[in-house]
Amino acid sequence: MAYLVRKVIKGHGYLYVVKSERVGGRVRVRTLEYLGNADKVSPARLKRALAYWKVGTKRPGKGGRG
């Protein structure tokens, strides 16, 4: 599942859509899309990216929790 991450670099916030995946027995975080400066990302672009990458949607059939 993809999720939204805000990184602070030299005092400025930047938004990324990232995904965790297992590679060679270790978890790696892969950047799917860079959205830009957190203060300047338009709501329309953010909404479009979240829908495209299905951020926040649950995967069916994974079970085991709650």
Residue pairs with C-beta under 8 A, 6 or more apart in sequence:
1 19
1 54
1 55
1 57
1 58
1 59
2 17
2 18
2 19
2 32
2 53
2 54
2 55
3 17
3 18
3 19
3 55
3 56
4 15
4 16
4 17
4 18
4 50
4 55
5 15
5 16
5 17
5 18
6 13
6 14
6 15
6 16
6 38
7 13
7 14
7 16
8 14
12 37
12 38
13 37
13 38
13 39
14 34
14 35
14 36
14 37
14 38
15 34
15 35
15 36
15 37
15 38
15 41
15 46
16 31
16 32
16 33
16 34
16 35
17 31
17 32
17 33
17 35
17 49
17 50
17 53
17 55
18 29
18 30
18 31
18 32
19 29
19 30
19 32
19 53
20 27
20 28
20 29
20 30
21 27
21 28
21 30
22 28
32 53
33 49
33 53
35 41
35 45
35 46
35 49
49 55
50 56
